[in-house]
Each structure stands twice: as C-alpha cells, then as structure tokens.
Amino acid sequence: MMRITNKIIEGVVSEVAGEEVIPLVKYLKDKKNISEFKIAQVLKSEVNATRNMLYRLYHSNLVSFIRKKDKKKGWYIYYWTFNTKSVGFLMSSLRKKRLENLRERLKRENNGNFYVCPDQCMRLDFEQASNFEFKCLECGKLLEYDNNQGTIEDIQKEISNLEKEARIVVEKNVPQRNNSKKLKKPRKKKQTKKIKKAKKPISPKRKKK
C-alpha cells in the first residue's frame, strides 16, 4: 500500500477544503473522537468556524463523527476522527480528474487560435475576440495573436508528470513475485503394469446317469 505522508495529506486537504483547514487536520490526525469544542479551543477559533471546516472535510469523507447527548445541558456534542485511509483514494480521484481536465485543455489549445491583451487583461479564442472586434473589454487595446506553443508544452509536461506518478503508485501496490525459487514440478507416478491372472479352465459338466 502507498505510504500516506504528511505532505500528501496537506496537499489533498488544501485542494478539497482549503489551506486554512490544515492546522485542524494536523491536530486531529492520529487522534480519535475529539470534541468539536476541544478542537475549537486548541485552534483558538469560534465553534461555528471550526464546524464549517469539519463539514468541508466531511463532504470529502476525510472525517467521520459520532454524537453523544450531554446529560446536563441536553444537547448533542459531536466527536470527530480523521480518516487517513480516505486520503489515498481521494488523491487518486483528484489526480484522475486533473488529468482529464488537462487533456481537454490540451485539445482546445491544439485546435484553437487565441488572442491576448498586451496588458494581460484577458485571453479570448478567435470567436470571442471577433465578437468584440479584437479589442480588450478592460482597457480597449487591440488584442494580439497568442503563440501558445509554450502553453502546450507546459500542459504536456504536467500530463507526463501526473501519468508518471500514477504509474509509480500502481507499481508500488502490485505485489512482486519471488522468482528466486523455482517451483519443482510434481513427479509423475510410475504406472505399474497390472498382471492379469489367467482364468481357470472351466471343467465340463458331468451328465447324470
């Protein structure tokens, strides 16, 4: 199985829930059933803000909870646990989605013509640029043809890196066969010839006198 490092966890959490949630995950990781009030206290955050971050993680299946009723106050308190095992599955899903988006973008870049504002206000394809008479909507300057060869190469490089990472993960998860010891073929049993016993001659029946 792939080793889930802190760097991987932080990267996945940042992508699905935001960088501000990372301190919460650092505290919650390797703990079990921690009260949301305790989490808020440690983070020095409001309980509602803490709940908001927890719900963002919950929607991505990165945390689970149980609830218990406070006997004195009568309300329910939620206790949270970080699901480290979900990180690997979520990372694979995010990588797959990222690859699909990059391949789609690469297709658009290869098949389209683009125009860009000299001040980098906007970038439009040919149809959009022609609709606005090749003028920037922000500053009014004439749009220039964008030679997107560098953009195409950057996208291809990122796709190659993501595919390489995916192959490495697959290779790590595939168990390697130990070929050092060759299996011995089972010996065939010698077939012994069965000797047929000679049948006794049948004596003729005597006629009764």
NUSERO-157833 format. One record per residue (C-alpha): residue in three letters; x, y, z. Coordinates in steps of 0.2 Angstrom, whole numbers. Example, Ala and Ser with C-alpha at 12.3 -4.5 7.8 and 13.67 -1.06 7.14 Angstrom:
2
ATOM code     u     v     w
ATOM  ALA    62   -22    39
ATOM  SER    68    -5    36
//
This chain:
209
ATOM code     u     v     w
ATOM  MET     0     0     0
ATOM  MET     5    18    -3
ATOM  ARG    13    27    12
ATOM  ILE     2    42    16
ATOM  THR    14    56    21
ATOM  ASN    10    72    30
ATOM  LYS    14    81    13
ATOM  ILE     1    71     4
ATOM  ILE   -12    74    17
ATOM  GLU    -9    93    17
ATOM  GLY    -9    93    -2
ATOM  VAL   -26    84    -3
ATOM  VAL   -34    94    12
ATOM  SER   -28   110     4
ATOM  GLU   -36   106   -13
ATOM  VAL   -53   100    -6
ATOM  ALA   -56   110     9
ATOM  GLY   -43   125     9
ATOM  GLU   -26   129    16
ATOM  GLU   -34   136    32
ATOM  VAL   -40   118    37
ATOM  ILE   -23   111    38
ATOM  PRO   -19   116    56
ATOM  LEU   -36   107    61
ATOM  VAL   -30    91    52
ATOM  LYS   -13    92    60
ATOM  TYR   -21    92    77
ATOM  LEU   -34    79    73
ATOM  LYS   -23    67    64
ATOM  ASP   -19    51    74
ATOM  LYS   -32    55    87
ATOM  LYS   -50    48    89
ATOM  ASN   -67    55    94
ATOM  ILE   -61    73    98
ATOM  SER   -75    85   104
ATOM  GLU   -78   100    92
ATOM  PHE   -77   111   107
ATOM  LYS   -60   104   111
ATOM  ILE   -54   107    93
ATOM  ALA   -60   125    93
ATOM  GLN   -51   128   109
ATOM  VAL   -35   121   103
ATOM  LEU   -36   131    87
ATOM  LYS   -42   147    96
ATOM  SER   -56   148    84
ATOM  GLU   -75   150    85
ATOM  VAL   -85   134    87
ATOM  ASN   -95   139    71
ATOM  ALA   -80   142    61
ATOM  THR   -72   125    67
ATOM  ARG   -89   116    62
ATOM  ASN   -88   124    45
ATOM  MET   -70   117    42
ATOM  LEU   -75   100    49
ATOM  TYR   -91    99    37
ATOM  ARG   -79   103    22
ATOM  LEU   -69    88    27
ATOM  TYR   -84    78    30
ATOM  HIS   -91    81    12
ATOM  SER   -75    73     5
ATOM  ASN   -75    59    18
ATOM  LEU   -60    64    26
ATOM  VAL   -68    64    44
ATOM  SER   -81    54    52
ATOM  PHE   -91    58    68
ATOM  ILE  -101    51    82
ATOM  ARG  -113    61    93
ATOM  LYS  -117    60   111
ATOM  LYS  -130    69   121
ATOM  ASP  -124    80   135
ATOM  LYS  -134    74   151
ATOM  LYS  -133    90   160
ATOM  LYS  -136   103   145
ATOM  GLY  -147    91   135
ATOM  TRP  -139    95   118
ATOM  TYR  -129    84   107
ATOM  ILE  -110    85   106
ATOM  TYR  -101    79    90
ATOM  TYR   -84    70    92
ATOM  TRP   -73    69    76
ATOM  THR   -60    57    69
ATOM  PHE   -49    60    54
ATOM  ASN   -50    46    41
ATOM  THR   -32    44    35
ATOM  LYS   -37    29    24
ATOM  SER   -48    40    13
ATOM  VAL   -33    51     8
ATOM  GLY   -26    39    -4
ATOM  PHE   -42    36   -13
ATOM  LEU   -46    54   -14
ATOM  MET   -29    58   -20
ATOM  SER   -31    46   -35
ATOM  SER   -48    53   -39
ATOM  LEU   -41    71   -39
ATOM  ARG   -27    66   -50
ATOM  LYS   -38    57   -62
ATOM  LYS   -49    72   -63
ATOM  ARG   -34    84   -65
ATOM  LEU   -28    73   -80
ATOM  GLU   -45    73   -88
ATOM  ASN   -45    92   -87
ATOM  LEU   -28    94   -93
ATOM  ARG   -31    83  -108
ATOM  GLU   -47    93  -113
ATOM  ARG   -37   109  -111
ATOM  LEU   -23   102  -122
ATOM  LYS   -36    98  -135
ATOM  ARG   -43   115  -135
ATOM  GLU   -25   123  -136
ATOM  ASN   -20   112  -151
ATOM  ASN   -36   115  -161
ATOM  GLY   -40   134  -157
ATOM  ASN   -32   151  -160
ATOM  PHE   -31   163  -146
ATOM  TYR   -29   182  -144
ATOM  VAL   -22   190  -128
ATOM  CYS   -22   208  -122
ATOM  PRO    -5   216  -121
ATOM  ASP    -8   221  -103
ATOM  GLN   -13   203   -99
ATOM  CYS   -31   209   -95
ATOM  MET   -39   194  -104
ATOM  ARG   -37   180  -116
ATOM  LEU   -50   175  -129
ATOM  ASP   -52   162  -143
ATOM  PHE   -55   168  -161
ATOM  GLU   -74   168  -160
ATOM  GLN   -74   178  -144
ATOM  ALA   -61   190  -150
ATOM  SER   -70   193  -166
ATOM  ASN   -87   197  -157
ATOM  PHE   -78   211  -148
ATOM  GLU   -69   217  -164
ATOM  PHE   -52   211  -156
ATOM  LYS   -52   224  -143
ATOM  CYS   -49   221  -124
ATOM  LEU   -65   224  -114
ATOM  GLU   -55   230   -99
ATOM  CYS   -43   243  -107
ATOM  GLY   -49   244  -125
ATOM  LYS   -32   239  -133
ATOM  LEU   -31   229  -148
ATOM  LEU   -29   210  -144
ATOM  GLU   -13   201  -151
ATOM  TYR   -12   184  -158
ATOM  ASP    -6   172  -144
ATOM  ASN     8   160  -149
ATOM  ASN     3   146  -137
ATOM  GLN    17   134  -141
ATOM  GLY    24   137  -123
ATOM  THR     7   134  -115
ATOM  ILE     5   117  -125
ATOM  GLU    22   111  -119
ATOM  ASP    19   116  -101
ATOM  ILE     2   106  -102
ATOM  GLN    11    91  -110
ATOM  LYS    24    91   -96
ATOM  GLU    11    92   -82
ATOM  ILE     1    77   -90
ATOM  SER    18    67   -92
ATOM  ASN    22    70   -73
ATOM  LEU     5    65   -67
ATOM  GLU     5    49   -78
ATOM  LYS    22    45   -71
ATOM  GLU    16    47   -53
ATOM  ALA     1    36   -56
ATOM  ARG    12    23   -64
ATOM  ILE    24    23   -48
ATOM  VAL     9    21   -37
ATOM  VAL     2     7   -47
ATOM  GLU    19    -2   -47
ATOM  LYS    21     0   -28
ATOM  ASN     4    -8   -25
ATOM  VAL     7   -23   -36
ATOM  PRO    15   -37   -26
ATOM  GLN    31   -43   -33
ATOM  ARG    33   -61   -37
ATOM  ASN    48   -70   -29
ATOM  ASN    57   -79   -44
ATOM  SER    72   -85   -34
ATOM  LYS    65  -101   -30
ATOM  LYS    58  -111   -44
ATOM  LEU    43  -122   -41
ATOM  LYS    48  -141   -43
ATOM  LYS    36  -150   -55
ATOM  PRO    27  -164   -46
ATOM  ARG    35  -181   -51
ATOM  LYS    24  -192   -61
ATOM  LYS    20  -208   -53
ATOM  LYS    26  -224   -61
ATOM  GLN    12  -234   -69
ATOM  THR    14  -252   -64
ATOM  LYS     8  -264   -76
ATOM  LYS    -6  -275   -69
ATOM  ILE    -3  -293   -72
ATOM  LYS   -19  -301   -77
ATOM  LYS   -22  -318   -69
ATOM  ALA   -25  -332   -80
ATOM  LYS   -43  -339   -79
ATOM  LYS   -45  -357   -73
ATOM  PRO   -52  -368   -87
ATOM  ILE   -70  -372   -84
ATOM  SER   -72  -391   -82
ATOM  PRO   -86  -399   -92
ATOM  LYS  -102  -403   -83
ATOM  ARG  -104  -422   -80
ATOM  LYS  -120  -429   -86
ATOM  LYS  -131  -438   -73
ATOM  LYS  -133  -456   -75
//
